[in-house]
Amino acid sequence: MIELRNVSFQYADSNHGVTNINLAIKAGECVVLTGKSGCGKTTITRLINGLAPKYYKGTKKGSIRIAGKDIEMMPSYDIGKIVGSIFQDPQRQFFSSELEGEIAFGCENYGFSKFEIQKRTKDAIHKMKLENIGKISLDLLSSGEKQRAAVASVYAMHPEVFVFDEPTANLDKDGITQMKNILMQLKKAGYTLLIAEHRLSWTEELADRYLYMKDGQIQHEYSSLEFSTMNDLERISKGLRRIINKPFTNQIPPPRTDNIAIQGERIALKKNKKQILKNVDIFANEKSVTAITGNNGAGKTSLALILSGLEKSTEGNVYIHGEKVRYRNLRRHTYYCSNDTGTQFFTESVSKELLLGTKYDAENLEDAKKLLKDMHLYEYKDSHPASLSGGQKQRLAVCCALLSGKNILILDEPTSGLDAENMFLVARELKKATEKEKTIFVITHDEEFMDACCEYRINIDKT
């Protein structure tokens, strides 16, 4: 089905890419690409779906054949008939504001009849179990629902191959289970699946093979059994996430009134007649890292925006060190780090971004230099933030929070898409920050990350 022979690719604007890739994937097989950030996983997916070098410019060598056809000889729209792609952030691939229009969009572009478009759209909605959200704006869907909507829009095209890039990066436990079930159905139906992924525990029972990549090359191939029995020493040395998930169980202790840095009391939020939050009580002790968990759509980000003074609650109060603070004044005490790193950088270099809003003195310059080195970003100090990889942007966003001068930090999904090495790097820096008077909330679904740095978790239930 998929065959890469002696394939090398180097991006036009960097030294990154892949070298001498030889890979054969059978029809109906599920193969997982894994390895540290920057190892070449995403590049292989781009080569197979034709985005490299047609969209991501660079130099390519070798041959790629899919279903017996040389894709170099095929226009992009013909490749799209064979290979469907689902990206880490499905929002970036939507063309419509509502579900039916999004699913129908691809079919319309290929000139299918009205009857065929309606048939495929209805079938895709049913297969992905999206009937209950058909009339809701895509912007209002949870991360899991958006991901299923993206799969549905690709499924309607009936490609032979599905390519997934970090499909569970932003999903909660239920969302991951739903995604796994969908992929199991696709595999059972005979589709070929290629998945680039850091979070690996959910791929058990789904993957036929795992390809470990390093420095742009496939270093090792594992059968499903070989991978599941890999010892922790080997796994950690390769920078891989846990193969078997271990839940983080620490629950929040009773509040100590003399030790609370920030507290939300009976927080409620209503938008467009929809109750987002209702009677939420939350707090964090001084010099601690506390996880905020809950299903996608439970209102975790809305709560974070309220605690940071970026959104006004319908009801409730926020206290800083025991004193009630008006929402517009909360920003003097708190720093919010968004889960969308692509929209929160404002300057033309990493170093300037890190120092934005801080006092430009010798002490801050030295702190910035040290933090960039500790977070493996110093070599990119003069690079534009937009040129960084997703994982590098995540680490830069955390660095900006740590150097913001605020003592209460609220980080929204700070490890989304990070490999094991960089996840532990972020965890270490957050724990170090608590020794410097920082109090930190992290919104996360990442059990391994919680285990590495969080003292407790507070779960937010859907209203």
ABEGO torsion letter per residue (X at the ends): XBBBBGBBBBBAABABEBBGBBBBBBBGBBBBBBEBBGAGAAAAAAAAAGAOAAABBEBBBEBBBBGGBBAAABBAAAAAAABBBBBABAAAABABABAAAAAAAAAAAAGBBAAAAAAAAAAAAAAAGAAAAAABBAAABBAAAAAAAAAAAAAAAGBABBBBBGAAAABBAAAAAAAAAAAAAAAAAGBBBBBBBABAAAABGABABBBBBBGGBBABBBBAAAAAABBAAAAAAAGBBBABBBBBABBBBBBBAAABABBBBGBBBBBGGBBABBGBBBBBBBGBBBBBBEBBGAGAAAAAAAAAGABBBABEBBBBGGBBBBAAAAAAABBBBBABAAAABABABAAAAAABGBBBBAAAAAAAAAAAAAAGAAAAAABBAAABBAAAAAAAAAAAAAAAGBABBBBBGAABGBBAAAAAAAAAAAAAAAAAGBBBBBBBABAAAAAAABABBBBBBBX
